[in-house]
Amino acid sequence: MSTNSSKKHLITAALPYANGPIHIGHLAGAYLPADIYVRYLRLKGEKPLFICGSDEHGAAITLRAKKENKTPQQIVDEYHTLNKKAFEDFGITFDIFHRTSSQLHHKTAQDFFLDLDKKGAFEVKKSEQFYDEDYKQFLADRYITGTCPKCNKEGAYGDQCESCGSSLNPTELINPKSTLSGKPPVLKETTHWYLPMQNEENWLREWIEMGILEGKKHHDPKSWRKPVVGQCKSWIDGGLQSRAMTRDLDWGVKVPLKEGDGKVLYVWLDAPIGYISATKAWAEENDEKWEDYWQNEETELIHFIGKDNIVFHCIIFPILLKKHGEFNLPVNVPANEFLNLEGKKISTSRNWAVWLHEFMEDMPDKNDVLRYALCSIAPETKDSEFTWQDFQARNNSELVAIYGNFVNRSVVLTHKYFNGKVPALKQFPHEYQSVVDQMKSHIDSCTQKLENKQFREAQNEAIAIARLGNKFLAETEPWKLIKTDEEQVAKILNLSLQIAANAAIALFPFLPESSRSLLKMLGLEHVSWSDLASVDLIKGGSKIAEAEHLFSKIEDAEIQKQIDKLQAKAEPQNKVEVDESKIEPIKKTIEFDDFLKLDIRIGTIKAAEKMPKSNKMLKLQIDLGNEERTILSGIAKNYSPEDLVGEQVQVVVNLAPRKMMGVLSEGMVLMAESSDETLALLSPNKKVSEGSKVS
C-alpha cells in the first residue's frame, strides 16, 4: 500500500437503486447524516471526498422495466437523472454522483472479480436454484416472493424481507412463487462462483468487536453503533455460509470468464465496487490519484447506510476488500434504523412515502426545515417516525419562534438603535460571562457529538445556542433600557449578534441555506469551525444588512394538503383478509371490577435474547420506569431479538412471577394474535414515559 502522511476522509453514502425516486426515509437513513458530517469536516478545513451514485443493476431494475414495458437502460437513465437532480436541488454535496452502468464501473468490477478469482477467493460449484419453467429462466432473488420464515409476513423477496428487514436466501422462503409467472418455481442445477464467508469468521469478529485487523489497531469499536455491532455479531454467531457472487441474468456486469457466459456479478459484489469506480471517475476529472483514498492507510473510509445494508457493508464487502488485499476497510459504518411515516412503514410499492422531488416542488423554500425535522428524529439507534404535524410544529415553535425570532430581533434592534452598525465596545461585558460560558459549552458538546456521529444530539446542541440567545434577549429587554442606558444596550446587542454568528456556524452542517443567509446578513463570508466560541466574530462598527426572515410559519391548511395528498396517492396497506370462521369467539362478560384488578404498564425493551433450546421463547429485559424486569415471551417466531430493542410494549405487571425454563418471568407482554396465529406487539402510537398506566 502507498503511504501518504496527509490524513484524508473518504465518505460514501449508500448507492440508491435507480428503479424509483428518493423518499425521506432514504434521506434520513443515509444521505442527510453523511452530508452533515461532510459539511462539518469541510468547515474544519479538511477536504473529505464524498462519493455516491446510482446502483443500476440487479433484479429490482428489471422488475421495474417489465412493469413499465421499458428496457432496463431506460429505467436507470430516467431515475438516475431524477435522483441526481433531487440531491442537487436539496443541497446534498456529493463530490460525484456516478453510475454503475458506466463503462468505467463495468471494467473496475470485472478487474476486481478477476483479481479475486486468481487469488482463489471463490469456490466454483453447482447448486440447485429456482427456475421458472414457463419463462425458461433462472430466477434472481427479487423474482421470487413468499412468506418470510422469520416474521411470517407474506411478500418477502428471495434476498430480503422488507417487513422485518431480515436478509434471506430464496430457498428459505415459505411457499415461494415466481413473480414472472405467478407459479411455484422448480429447483434446477446451475453453476456459480461462491464466496466461502465461513472461512473469514475469526478475523471478522476481531475486527468488528475489538477493532483489530491483522494484529493492528484499526478503529475504535466503541465508536460503532450498538445495533450495527449487534447485527454483525448475530450473523457471525449464527455461522456464516457460502454466498453466490454471480447470478443467471442478462442485465448487469458480465462475468469476465468464458465459463461465465450468461451470468453477471451478484449486485452486492457489483454495487459496493461502485464506490471505487466513482472515486476513479472523480480522480480522472480532478487530476487526482484514486489510490490515495482506497489504498492509503491514513485515509479513513466511512460508509453511511441504512440498517438493511449492514450485512453487506460490514461483512460481505469487507471480506471482498480483504481478500483482494490492496484496499482499506471502513473505520466506521454509522447505519441508521428505519424511518416510518404517519404510523406506517414507508412503502414504495404502495406509494406510502414523501418523495424528495415532490416535496421540493410543493415546499420550494423549506429544504432546511426538512433537514431540521429529519435530523431531530434521526433513527440512529431505533426506528423513528415522521409526521406532517411534527414537521409543522418544529418549524413554527423552534425555527420560527426561537431561532428566527432571536435573529430578527437582534438585527432589527441594531438597525433601530444603532443605524445598522454593530455597537463597538470598549471592553468585553464581563457581567454576561456566564452566557458566553453556556454558549461555549453547547459548542464543545456539539463538536463532540459530531465527532461521534451523534447528529441528532449535535443538532440539539447547535440549536441550543439560538435558544440561549433568545433567552438572553428576553431577559435583558434592551428595548426597555434604551432610554436610560444606551451603553448597556450596546453590550447586549453586540453579544446577541455574536451569539447569532456562532449559531449560524454551528448550524451550518444541519441548516446550510439559512446559515448562509444569516452569515451574509451579518457581513461574514469566510468562516470555519475554529471561529466558534469567539465573541469578536463581527467587528464593532461594521455594517449589517437589513433583517430578513430565515423561516416562515407553516399554516394548518398547507399541512393538511400534504396529509390528504399522502392518503390519496397511497394504495391500501397492511390489508388483512379475515377468515371469519377462524376468529376466536369473545369470552363471557366479566365485571368491571375484574378488569380493574389488572395493572397494565408501558415498558421499554432494553435487551432481548433467544432462550437456549427453544425456537419460541425470547428473554426480555423491560424498563418499567422505577424498575427493570425479566419477562419470557413466546414471540421468537414473529420477532428477532434485535428488532425488539427500544420498542415500547404493554406489560401486565401484577401477575405472580412464574419460573419457566429455569428463568423467573416477572410479568406478561400483551400481544395481538391473528387467526393465523401471527403475533403482533401492542404498542402506544407515540412514545410515553416508562411506567405509564394503561387504563
C-alpha positions as CSV (number, residue, x, y, z in Angstrom):
1,M,0.0,0.0,0.0
2,S,1.1,3.5,-0.6
3,T,1.8,5.8,2.3
4,N,0.8,9.4,2.5
5,S,1.3,11.4,5.6
6,S,-1.7,13.7,5.0
7,K,-4.9,12.3,6.6
8,K,-7.9,12.0,4.2
9,H,-11.6,11.1,4.6
10,L,-13.5,9.0,2.1
11,I,-17.2,9.3,2.9
12,T,-19.7,7.1,1.0
13,A,-23.4,7.1,1.0
14,A,-25.4,4.1,0.0
15,L,-25.9,3.9,-3.7
16,P,-29.7,4.3,-4.3
17,Y,-31.4,1.9,-6.6
18,A,-32.2,3.6,-9.9
19,N,-35.7,2.0,-10.0
20,G,-37.6,4.7,-8.3
21,P,-37.3,8.2,-6.7
22,I,-35.7,9.2,-3.4
23,H,-38.0,9.5,-0.4
24,I,-37.5,10.9,3.1
25,G,-36.7,7.5,4.5
26,H,-33.7,7.3,2.2
27,L,-32.7,10.8,3.1
28,A,-32.9,10.3,6.9
29,G,-31.2,6.9,6.7
30,A,-28.0,7.7,4.8
31,Y,-27.8,10.9,2.8
32,L,-28.6,13.6,5.3
33,P,-26.3,12.3,8.1
34,A,-23.5,11.8,5.5
35,D,-24.0,15.4,4.2
36,I,-24.0,16.8,7.8
37,Y,-20.7,15.0,8.6
38,V,-19.0,16.1,5.3
39,R,-20.1,19.7,5.8
40,Y,-18.6,19.6,9.3
41,L,-15.3,18.2,8.1
42,R,-15.2,20.9,5.4
43,L,-15.8,23.6,8.0
44,K,-12.9,22.2,10.0
45,G,-10.7,22.9,6.9
46,E,-10.5,19.3,5.8
47,K,-11.1,18.0,2.3
48,P,-13.3,14.9,2.5
49,L,-14.2,13.1,-0.7
50,F,-18.0,12.5,-0.7
51,I,-18.9,9.6,-3.0
52,C,-22.3,8.3,-4.2
53,G,-24.0,7.2,-7.4
54,S,-26.9,5.1,-8.8
55,D,-27.0,1.4,-8.3
56,E,-28.2,0.4,-11.7
57,H,-28.1,-3.4,-11.8
58,G,-30.0,-6.2,-10.1
59,A,-33.4,-7.7,-10.4
60,A,-35.2,-4.7,-8.9
61,I,-34.3,-2.8,-12.1
62,T,-35.5,-5.5,-14.5
63,L,-38.7,-5.9,-12.5
64,R,-39.5,-2.2,-12.9
65,A,-38.6,-2.4,-16.6
66,K,-41.1,-5.3,-17.1
67,K,-43.8,-3.5,-15.1
68,E,-43.4,-0.3,-17.2
69,N,-42.7,-2.1,-20.5
70,K,-39.3,-0.4,-20.9
71,T,-35.7,-1.5,-21.2
72,P,-33.6,-1.7,-18.0
73,Q,-31.4,1.1,-19.5
74,Q,-34.4,3.4,-20.0
75,I,-35.4,2.8,-16.3
76,V,-31.9,3.6,-14.9
77,D,-31.5,6.6,-17.2
78,E,-34.8,8.0,-16.0
79,Y,-34.2,7.6,-12.3
80,H,-30.5,8.4,-12.3
81,T,-31.4,11.8,-13.8
82,L,-34.3,12.3,-11.4
83,N,-32.4,11.4,-8.3
84,K,-29.2,13.3,-9.2
85,K,-31.3,16.5,-9.7
86,A,-33.2,15.9,-6.5
87,F,-30.0,15.6,-4.5
88,E,-28.5,18.7,-6.1
89,D,-31.6,20.8,-5.6
90,F,-31.8,19.7,-2.0
91,G,-28.2,20.5,-1.4
92,I,-26.6,17.1,-0.7
93,T,-23.0,18.0,-1.6
94,F,-21.6,14.9,-3.3
95,D,-18.3,15.4,-5.0
96,I,-19.5,13.0,-7.6
97,F,-22.8,11.1,-8.2
98,H,-21.7,8.3,-10.5
99,R,-23.5,5.3,-12.0
100,T,-22.8,1.6,-12.1
101,S,-23.9,1.2,-15.7
102,S,-20.8,3.2,-16.9
103,Q,-18.1,1.5,-18.8
104,L,-15.6,2.5,-16.2
105,H,-17.6,0.8,-13.5
106,H,-18.0,-2.4,-15.5
107,K,-14.3,-2.6,-16.1
108,T,-13.5,-1.9,-12.5
109,A,-15.9,-4.5,-11.2
110,Q,-14.7,-7.1,-13.7
111,D,-11.0,-6.5,-12.9
112,F,-11.8,-6.8,-9.2
113,F,-13.6,-10.1,-9.8
114,L,-10.7,-11.5,-11.9
115,D,-8.2,-10.5,-9.2
116,L,-10.2,-12.3,-6.5
117,D,-10.6,-15.3,-8.8
118,K,-6.8,-15.5,-9.4
119,K,-6.2,-15.4,-5.7
120,G,-8.6,-18.3,-5.1
121,A,-11.2,-16.3,-3.3
122,F,-14.1,-18.2,-4.8
123,E,-15.4,-21.7,-4.9
124,V,-17.0,-22.7,-8.2
125,K,-19.7,-25.2,-7.5
126,K,-23.0,-26.5,-8.7
127,S,-26.2,-25.9,-6.8
128,E,-29.9,-26.0,-7.2
129,Q,-31.6,-22.7,-7.7
130,F,-35.2,-21.6,-8.5
131,Y,-36.2,-21.8,-12.2
132,D,-39.4,-20.6,-13.8
133,E,-40.4,-23.3,-16.3
134,D,-42.9,-21.1,-18.1
135,Y,-40.3,-18.3,-18.8
136,K,-37.4,-20.8,-19.2
137,Q,-35.0,-18.8,-16.9
138,F,-33.4,-19.0,-13.5
139,L,-34.9,-16.5,-11.1
140,A,-32.9,-13.8,-9.4
141,D,-33.6,-13.3,-5.7
142,R,-36.1,-10.4,-6.4
143,Y,-38.0,-12.5,-8.9
144,I,-39.1,-14.8,-6.0
145,T,-41.6,-13.9,-3.3
146,G,-43.0,-15.9,-0.4
147,T,-43.7,-16.0,3.3
148,C,-40.8,-14.8,5.5
149,P,-39.5,-17.7,7.6
150,K,-38.6,-15.2,10.4
151,C,-41.7,-12.9,10.8
152,N,-44.3,-15.0,8.8
153,K,-45.2,-11.9,6.7
154,E,-46.1,-12.6,3.1
155,G,-44.5,-10.8,0.2
156,A,-40.9,-11.3,1.3
157,Y,-38.3,-11.3,-1.5
158,G,-35.7,-14.0,-2.1
159,D,-33.0,-11.8,-0.7
160,Q,-34.7,-9.8,2.0
161,C,-37.9,-9.4,3.9
162,E,-38.9,-5.7,3.8
163,S,-41.3,-6.2,6.7
164,C,-38.7,-7.3,9.3
165,G,-35.5,-6.4,7.5
166,S,-34.0,-9.9,7.6
167,S,-31.6,-11.0,4.9
168,L,-32.7,-14.2,3.3
169,N,-31.8,-16.9,0.8
170,P,-34.5,-17.8,-1.8
171,T,-34.7,-21.4,-0.6
172,E,-35.7,-20.2,2.9
173,L,-39.0,-18.7,1.7
174,I,-42.2,-20.5,2.6
175,N,-44.5,-21.2,-0.4
176,P,-42.2,-19.4,-2.9
177,K,-43.6,-18.1,-6.2
178,S,-42.1,-16.7,-9.3
179,T,-43.0,-13.0,-9.9
180,L,-42.9,-13.7,-13.6
181,S,-45.5,-16.5,-14.0
182,G,-47.0,-16.4,-10.5
183,K,-46.4,-20.1,-10.2
184,P,-44.2,-22.0,-7.8
185,P,-40.7,-22.3,-9.3
186,V,-38.7,-25.6,-9.5
187,L,-35.2,-26.2,-8.4
188,K,-32.7,-26.7,-11.2
189,E,-28.9,-27.2,-11.2
190,T,-26.6,-24.3,-12.2
191,T,-23.0,-23.3,-11.6
192,H,-21.9,-20.2,-9.7
193,W,-18.9,-18.6,-8.0
194,Y,-19.3,-18.7,-4.3
195,L,-17.6,-16.7,-1.5
196,P,-16.9,-19.0,1.4
197,M,-17.6,-16.5,4.1
198,Q,-17.4,-19.1,6.9
199,N,-13.6,-19.1,6.5
200,E,-13.5,-15.4,7.5
201,E,-15.3,-15.5,10.8
202,N,-12.3,-15.3,13.1
203,W,-10.8,-12.1,11.8
204,L,-14.2,-10.5,11.1
205,R,-15.2,-11.0,14.8
206,E,-11.9,-9.5,15.9
207,W,-12.3,-6.6,13.5
208,I,-15.9,-5.8,14.4
209,E,-15.8,-6.4,18.2
210,M,-12.2,-5.2,19.0
211,G,-11.2,-3.0,16.1
212,I,-8.2,-5.2,15.4
213,L,-7.1,-6.0,11.8
214,E,-4.1,-8.2,11.1
215,G,-2.8,-7.6,14.6
216,K,-3.0,-3.8,14.5
217,K,-5.5,-1.3,16.0
218,H,-7.7,-0.4,13.0
219,H,-10.6,1.6,14.7
220,D,-12.3,2.2,18.0
221,P,-15.1,-0.4,18.3
222,K,-16.8,1.8,20.9
223,S,-17.4,4.4,18.2
224,W,-19.6,1.9,16.3
225,R,-23.3,2.0,16.9
226,K,-24.6,-0.9,19.1
227,P,-27.3,-2.0,16.6
228,V,-24.6,-2.3,13.9
229,V,-22.3,-4.4,16.1
230,G,-25.3,-6.4,17.4
231,Q,-26.5,-7.3,13.9
232,C,-23.0,-8.3,12.8
233,K,-22.4,-10.5,15.9
234,S,-25.7,-12.1,15.4
235,W,-24.8,-13.1,11.8
236,I,-21.3,-14.4,12.8
237,D,-22.7,-16.2,15.9
238,G,-25.3,-17.9,13.7
239,G,-22.5,-19.1,11.4
240,L,-21.6,-17.5,8.1
241,Q,-22.3,-19.5,4.9
242,S,-21.0,-19.5,1.3
243,R,-22.8,-17.0,-0.8
244,A,-23.0,-17.0,-4.6
245,M,-21.3,-14.0,-6.1
246,T,-22.8,-14.5,-9.6
247,R,-26.3,-14.7,-11.0
248,D,-28.0,-16.1,-14.0
249,L,-29.2,-12.7,-15.5
250,D,-28.6,-10.7,-18.7
251,W,-28.6,-7.3,-17.1
252,G,-25.5,-6.4,-15.1
253,V,-21.8,-6.7,-15.1
254,K,-20.9,-9.7,-17.2
255,V,-18.7,-12.4,-15.5
256,P,-15.4,-11.9,-17.4
257,L,-14.7,-15.6,-17.9
258,K,-15.6,-18.0,-20.8
259,E,-17.3,-20.4,-18.4
260,G,-19.3,-17.5,-17.0
261,D,-21.3,-16.9,-20.2
262,G,-24.9,-15.8,-19.5
263,K,-24.0,-14.8,-15.9
264,V,-23.5,-11.4,-14.2
265,L,-21.9,-10.4,-10.9
266,Y,-24.1,-10.5,-7.9
267,V,-25.4,-7.0,-7.2
268,W,-23.7,-7.0,-3.7
269,L,-20.4,-7.6,-5.3
270,D,-21.1,-5.2,-8.1
271,A,-22.7,-2.2,-6.2
272,P,-20.1,-1.6,-3.4
273,I,-17.3,-1.6,-6.1
274,G,-19.3,1.4,-7.4
275,Y,-17.7,3.4,-4.6
276,I,-14.3,2.6,-6.1
277,S,-15.3,3.3,-9.7
278,A,-16.9,6.6,-8.7
279,T,-13.7,7.5,-6.9
280,K,-11.8,6.7,-10.1
281,A,-14.1,8.8,-12.2
282,W,-13.7,11.8,-9.8
283,A,-9.9,11.4,-9.8
284,E,-9.8,11.4,-13.6
285,E,-11.9,14.6,-13.7
286,N,-9.8,16.4,-11.0
287,D,-6.3,15.1,-11.8
288,E,-6.1,13.2,-8.5
289,K,-5.0,9.7,-7.6
290,W,-7.8,7.4,-6.6
291,E,-5.4,5.2,-4.8
292,D,-4.8,7.9,-2.2
293,Y,-8.4,7.3,-1.0
294,W,-8.6,3.5,-1.2
295,Q,-5.0,2.3,-0.8
296,N,-3.7,4.8,1.7
297,E,-3.7,3.6,5.3
298,E,-4.0,7.1,6.5
299,T,-7.4,7.5,4.8
300,E,-10.5,6.9,6.9
301,L,-13.3,5.2,5.0
302,I,-16.8,5.7,6.4
303,H,-20.0,4.2,5.0
304,F,-23.3,5.9,5.7
305,I,-26.1,3.4,5.1
306,G,-29.5,2.1,6.4
307,K,-29.8,-0.9,8.7
308,D,-30.9,-3.2,5.8
309,N,-27.5,-2.8,4.3
310,I,-25.4,-3.6,7.4
311,V,-24.5,-7.2,6.5
312,F,-23.3,-6.2,3.0
313,H,-21.1,-3.3,4.2
314,C,-19.8,-4.9,7.4
315,I,-19.4,-8.5,6.4
316,I,-19.6,-9.2,2.6
317,F,-17.8,-6.1,1.2
318,P,-15.0,-6.1,3.9
319,I,-14.4,-9.8,3.1
320,L,-14.0,-8.9,-0.6
321,L,-11.7,-6.0,0.2
322,K,-9.5,-8.0,2.5
323,K,-9.3,-11.0,0.1
324,H,-8.2,-8.6,-2.6
325,G,-5.5,-7.3,-0.2
326,E,-5.0,-3.8,-1.5
327,F,-7.9,-1.8,-0.2
328,N,-8.9,-0.1,3.0
329,L,-11.6,-1.4,5.2
330,P,-14.1,1.1,6.8
331,V,-13.3,2.6,10.2
332,N,-17.0,3.1,10.8
333,V,-20.4,2.2,9.4
334,P,-22.9,4.5,11.1
335,A,-26.0,2.8,9.9
336,N,-29.4,4.2,10.8
337,E,-32.6,2.3,11.6
338,F,-35.8,2.9,9.6
339,L,-38.0,6.0,9.4
340,N,-41.7,5.3,9.5
341,L,-44.3,7.7,8.1
342,E,-47.6,8.7,9.8
343,G,-47.9,5.4,11.8
344,K,-46.9,3.0,9.0
345,K,-43.7,1.7,7.4
346,I,-42.7,3.6,4.3
347,S,-43.6,1.6,1.2
348,T,-42.5,2.5,-2.3
349,S,-44.7,-0.2,-3.8
350,R,-47.8,1.1,-2.1
351,N,-46.8,4.8,-2.6
352,W,-46.8,5.4,1.1
353,A,-43.9,7.9,1.0
354,V,-42.9,11.5,0.9
355,W,-40.9,11.8,-2.3
356,L,-38.0,14.2,-2.2
357,H,-38.5,15.8,-5.6
358,E,-42.2,16.3,-4.9
359,F,-41.5,17.9,-1.5
360,M,-39.3,20.5,-3.1
361,E,-42.0,21.2,-5.7
362,D,-44.6,21.7,-3.0
363,M,-42.4,23.5,-0.5
364,P,-39.5,25.1,-2.5
365,D,-38.2,27.2,0.4
366,K,-38.4,24.5,3.1
367,N,-35.2,22.4,2.5
368,D,-33.7,23.4,5.8
369,V,-36.9,22.7,7.6
370,L,-37.0,19.2,6.3
371,R,-33.3,18.7,7.2
372,Y,-34.0,20.0,10.7
373,A,-37.1,17.9,11.2
374,L,-35.4,14.7,9.9
375,C,-32.3,15.2,12.0
376,S,-34.4,15.9,15.1
377,I,-36.0,12.5,14.8
378,A,-33.0,10.7,13.2
379,P,-33.4,6.9,13.6
380,E,-29.8,6.5,14.9
381,T,-30.4,3.6,17.3
382,K,-34.0,2.7,16.8
383,D,-36.8,3.3,14.3
384,S,-38.5,6.7,14.4
385,E,-41.5,8.4,12.8
386,F,-42.1,11.4,10.6
387,T,-45.5,13.1,10.8
388,W,-46.5,16.2,9.0
389,Q,-47.8,17.8,12.2
390,D,-44.4,17.3,13.9
391,F,-42.8,18.8,10.9
392,Q,-45.0,21.9,11.2
393,A,-44.5,22.1,15.0
394,R,-40.7,22.0,14.7
395,N,-40.8,24.7,12.1
396,N,-43.3,27.0,13.9
397,S,-42.3,26.6,17.5
398,E,-38.5,26.1,17.1
399,L,-37.1,27.5,13.9
400,V,-39.5,30.4,13.6
401,A,-40.4,31.2,17.2
402,I,-36.9,30.7,18.7
403,Y,-34.1,30.8,16.1
404,G,-35.7,33.1,13.6
405,N,-37.2,35.4,16.3
406,F,-33.9,35.8,18.0
407,V,-32.0,36.7,14.8
408,N,-34.8,39.0,13.7
409,R,-34.9,41.0,16.9
410,S,-31.2,41.2,17.2
411,V,-30.8,42.6,13.7
412,V,-33.9,44.9,13.8
413,L,-32.9,46.4,17.1
414,T,-29.4,47.1,15.9
415,H,-30.8,49.0,12.9
416,K,-33.3,50.8,15.1
417,Y,-30.9,51.9,17.8
418,F,-27.5,52.0,16.0
419,N,-28.3,52.6,12.3
420,G,-27.4,49.0,11.4
421,K,-23.9,49.3,12.8
422,V,-22.6,46.7,15.3
423,P,-22.1,48.6,18.6
424,A,-18.4,49.0,19.3
425,L,-17.4,48.1,22.8
426,K,-14.5,49.4,24.9
427,Q,-14.2,46.1,26.7
428,F,-15.9,42.8,26.9
429,P,-19.1,42.9,29.0
430,H,-17.9,40.6,31.8
431,E,-21.3,40.7,33.5
432,Y,-22.5,38.3,30.8
433,Q,-19.6,35.9,31.1
434,S,-22.0,33.1,32.2
435,V,-23.9,33.4,28.9
436,V,-20.7,33.1,26.9
437,D,-19.7,30.1,29.0
438,Q,-23.0,28.4,28.3
439,M,-22.6,29.1,24.6
440,K,-19.1,27.6,24.7
441,S,-20.4,24.5,26.5
442,H,-23.0,23.9,23.7
443,I,-20.3,24.3,21.1
444,D,-18.0,21.9,22.8
445,S,-20.8,19.3,23.1
446,C,-21.9,19.8,19.5
447,T,-18.4,19.2,18.3
448,Q,-18.0,16.1,20.4
449,K,-21.4,14.7,19.2
450,L,-20.4,15.4,15.5
451,E,-17.2,13.5,16.0
452,N,-19.1,10.6,17.5
453,K,-21.7,10.7,14.5
454,Q,-24.5,11.5,17.0
455,F,-26.1,14.0,14.7
456,R,-29.4,14.2,16.4
457,E,-27.9,15.3,19.7
458,A,-25.3,17.5,17.9
459,Q,-28.2,19.5,16.2
460,N,-29.8,19.8,19.6
461,E,-26.7,21.4,21.0
462,A,-26.4,23.7,17.9
463,I,-29.9,25.0,18.2
464,A,-29.4,25.5,21.9
465,I,-27.1,28.4,21.0
466,A,-30.1,30.1,19.4
467,R,-32.3,29.2,22.4
468,L,-29.6,30.8,24.7
469,G,-29.6,34.0,22.6
470,N,-33.4,34.2,22.5
471,K,-33.5,33.8,26.3
472,F,-30.7,36.4,26.8
473,L,-32.6,39.0,24.8
474,A,-35.9,38.3,26.6
475,E,-34.3,38.6,30.0
476,T,-32.2,41.7,29.3
477,E,-35.0,43.5,27.5
478,P,-32.8,46.1,25.6
479,W,-36.0,47.8,24.3
480,K,-36.8,48.9,27.9
481,L,-33.2,50.1,28.6
482,I,-32.6,52.2,25.5
483,K,-33.9,55.4,27.0
484,T,-31.9,55.1,30.2
485,D,-28.7,53.1,29.5
486,E,-27.7,53.1,25.8
487,E,-24.2,51.7,26.7
488,Q,-25.8,48.6,28.3
489,V,-28.0,48.2,25.2
490,A,-24.9,48.3,23.1
491,K,-23.3,45.5,25.1
492,I,-26.5,43.4,24.9
493,L,-26.9,43.8,21.1
494,N,-23.2,43.2,20.4
495,L,-23.3,40.0,22.3
496,S,-26.6,39.0,20.7
497,L,-25.1,39.4,17.2
498,Q,-22.0,37.4,18.3
499,I,-24.2,34.6,19.5
500,A,-26.2,34.7,16.3
501,A,-23.0,34.4,14.3
502,N,-22.0,31.4,16.4
503,A,-25.4,29.8,15.9
504,A,-25.0,30.3,12.1
505,I,-21.7,28.5,12.0
506,A,-22.7,25.7,14.4
507,L,-25.9,25.1,12.5
508,F,-24.2,25.3,9.1
509,P,-23.8,21.5,8.7
510,F,-27.5,21.0,9.6
511,L,-29.2,24.1,8.1
512,P,-26.8,25.3,5.3
513,E,-29.3,27.6,3.4
514,S,-30.4,29.6,6.5
515,S,-26.9,29.7,7.9
516,R,-25.6,31.1,4.6
517,S,-28.4,33.8,4.6
518,L,-27.6,34.7,8.2
519,L,-23.9,34.9,7.7
520,K,-24.4,37.2,4.7
521,M,-26.8,39.3,6.8
522,L,-24.1,39.7,9.4
523,G,-21.4,40.5,6.9
524,L,-19.5,37.3,7.4
525,E,-18.3,35.4,4.4
526,H,-15.3,33.1,5.1
527,V,-15.9,31.2,8.4
528,S,-14.7,28.0,9.8
529,W,-15.4,25.7,12.7
530,S,-12.4,27.1,14.6
531,D,-14.1,30.5,14.6
532,L,-16.7,29.1,17.0
533,A,-16.8,30.3,20.6
534,S,-15.5,33.8,19.6
535,V,-17.3,36.9,20.8
536,D,-15.5,39.0,18.3
537,L,-16.6,37.4,15.1
538,I,-18.4,40.6,13.9
539,K,-16.2,43.7,14.4
540,G,-17.6,46.7,16.2
541,G,-18.7,49.5,13.8
542,S,-19.2,47.1,10.8
543,K,-22.5,47.5,8.9
544,I,-25.0,44.6,8.9
545,A,-27.8,44.1,6.3
546,E,-31.5,44.7,6.9
547,A,-33.3,41.8,8.7
548,E,-34.7,39.0,6.6
549,H,-36.8,36.2,7.9
550,L,-34.9,33.0,8.0
551,F,-38.0,30.9,8.3
552,S,-41.7,31.4,7.7
553,K,-44.7,29.9,9.6
554,I,-46.4,26.9,8.1
555,E,-50.2,27.1,8.2
556,D,-52.5,24.2,9.1
557,A,-54.0,24.2,5.6
558,E,-50.6,23.5,4.0
559,I,-50.0,20.6,6.3
560,Q,-53.5,19.2,5.7
561,K,-52.8,19.4,2.0
562,Q,-49.8,17.1,2.4
563,I,-51.7,14.7,4.6
564,D,-54.5,14.5,2.1
565,K,-52.0,14.0,-0.8
566,L,-50.3,11.1,1.0
567,Q,-53.6,9.4,1.8
568,A,-55.0,9.9,-1.8
569,K,-51.9,8.5,-3.6
570,A,-51.3,5.6,-1.3
571,E,-52.6,2.1,-2.2
572,P,-54.3,0.0,0.6
573,Q,-51.6,-1.1,3.0
574,N,-51.5,-3.9,5.6
575,K,-54.9,-5.1,4.4
576,V,-55.6,-8.4,6.0
577,E,-58.1,-10.9,4.6
578,V,-60.0,-12.3,7.5
579,D,-61.4,-15.8,7.6
580,E,-64.4,-15.2,10.0
581,S,-64.6,-18.9,10.8
582,K,-61.2,-18.7,12.4
583,I,-61.9,-15.7,14.6
584,E,-61.8,-16.8,18.3
585,P,-65.2,-16.3,20.0
586,I,-65.5,-13.4,22.5
587,K,-65.3,-14.7,26.1
588,K,-68.1,-14.4,28.5
589,T,-68.8,-11.0,30.1
590,I,-66.8,-10.0,33.2
591,E,-67.5,-7.4,35.9
592,F,-65.7,-4.0,35.6
593,D,-64.0,-4.7,39.0
594,D,-62.4,-7.8,37.5
595,F,-60.7,-5.7,34.8
596,L,-59.5,-3.2,37.4
597,K,-57.5,-5.9,39.1
598,L,-55.1,-5.9,36.1
599,D,-52.2,-3.5,36.4
600,I,-51.0,-2.8,32.9
601,R,-48.0,-0.5,32.4
602,I,-45.9,0.7,29.4
603,G,-42.4,-0.6,29.4
604,T,-39.4,-0.2,27.0
605,I,-37.5,-3.3,25.9
606,K,-33.8,-2.8,26.8
607,A,-32.4,-6.2,25.8
608,A,-33.7,-9.3,24.1
609,E,-32.2,-12.7,23.5
610,K,-33.2,-16.1,22.4
611,M,-33.7,-18.8,25.1
612,P,-31.4,-21.8,24.5
613,K,-33.1,-24.9,23.2
614,S,-36.3,-23.0,22.3
615,N,-37.5,-21.8,19.0
616,K,-40.4,-19.9,20.5
617,M,-39.2,-18.1,23.7
618,L,-37.4,-14.8,24.0
619,K,-35.9,-13.4,27.2
620,L,-36.7,-9.7,27.5
621,Q,-35.3,-7.0,29.9
622,I,-38.1,-4.4,30.2
623,D,-37.7,-1.0,31.8
624,L,-40.8,0.0,33.7
625,G,-39.6,3.4,34.9
626,N,-38.8,2.5,38.5
627,E,-37.5,-1.0,37.9
628,E,-36.4,-3.5,35.2
629,R,-38.0,-6.9,34.9
630,T,-37.1,-10.1,33.2
631,I,-40.1,-11.5,31.2
632,L,-40.2,-14.5,28.9
633,S,-42.4,-14.2,25.9
634,G,-43.2,-16.8,23.2
635,I,-42.7,-14.4,20.2
636,A,-39.4,-15.7,18.7
637,K,-41.2,-16.9,15.5
638,N,-42.5,-13.4,14.9
639,Y,-39.7,-11.1,16.1
640,S,-35.9,-11.3,16.1
641,P,-34.2,-10.0,19.3
642,E,-32.5,-7.1,17.5
643,D,-35.9,-5.9,16.2
644,L,-37.3,-5.6,19.7
645,V,-34.8,-3.4,21.5
646,G,-36.2,0.1,22.0
647,E,-39.8,-1.0,21.4
648,Q,-42.5,0.1,23.9
649,V,-44.9,-2.6,25.0
650,Q,-47.8,-3.2,27.3
651,V,-47.0,-5.3,30.3
652,V,-49.2,-6.9,32.9
653,V,-47.1,-6.2,36.0
654,N,-49.2,-7.7,38.8
655,L,-49.1,-11.3,37.7
656,A,-47.5,-13.7,40.2
657,P,-43.9,-14.5,39.0
658,R,-43.6,-17.8,37.2
659,K,-40.5,-19.9,36.6
660,M,-40.0,-21.2,33.1
661,M,-37.0,-22.9,31.5
662,G,-35.1,-22.1,34.7
663,V,-35.8,-18.3,34.4
664,L,-38.2,-16.4,36.7
665,S,-40.6,-14.5,34.4
666,E,-42.0,-11.4,36.2
667,G,-45.0,-10.4,34.1
668,M,-46.6,-10.8,30.7
669,V,-46.2,-8.8,27.5
670,L,-49.6,-8.3,25.8
671,M,-49.8,-9.3,22.2
672,A,-52.5,-9.4,19.4
673,E,-52.9,-12.8,17.8
674,S,-54.5,-13.1,14.4
675,S,-56.5,-16.1,13.1
676,D,-53.3,-17.5,11.5
677,E,-51.5,-17.4,14.9
678,T,-49.3,-14.4,13.9
679,L,-48.4,-12.3,16.9
680,A,-48.0,-8.5,17.0
681,L,-46.9,-6.1,19.7
682,L,-49.4,-3.8,21.3
683,S,-47.5,-0.5,21.4
684,P,-48.6,3.1,22.1
685,N,-48.9,5.1,18.9
686,K,-46.5,7.6,20.3
687,K,-43.7,7.4,22.9
688,V,-44.7,7.7,26.5
689,S,-42.7,7.5,29.8
690,E,-41.9,4.1,31.2
691,G,-44.3,3.0,33.9
692,S,-47.3,4.8,32.3
693,K,-50.5,3.1,33.3
694,V,-52.9,1.6,30.7
695,S,-56.5,2.3,31.6
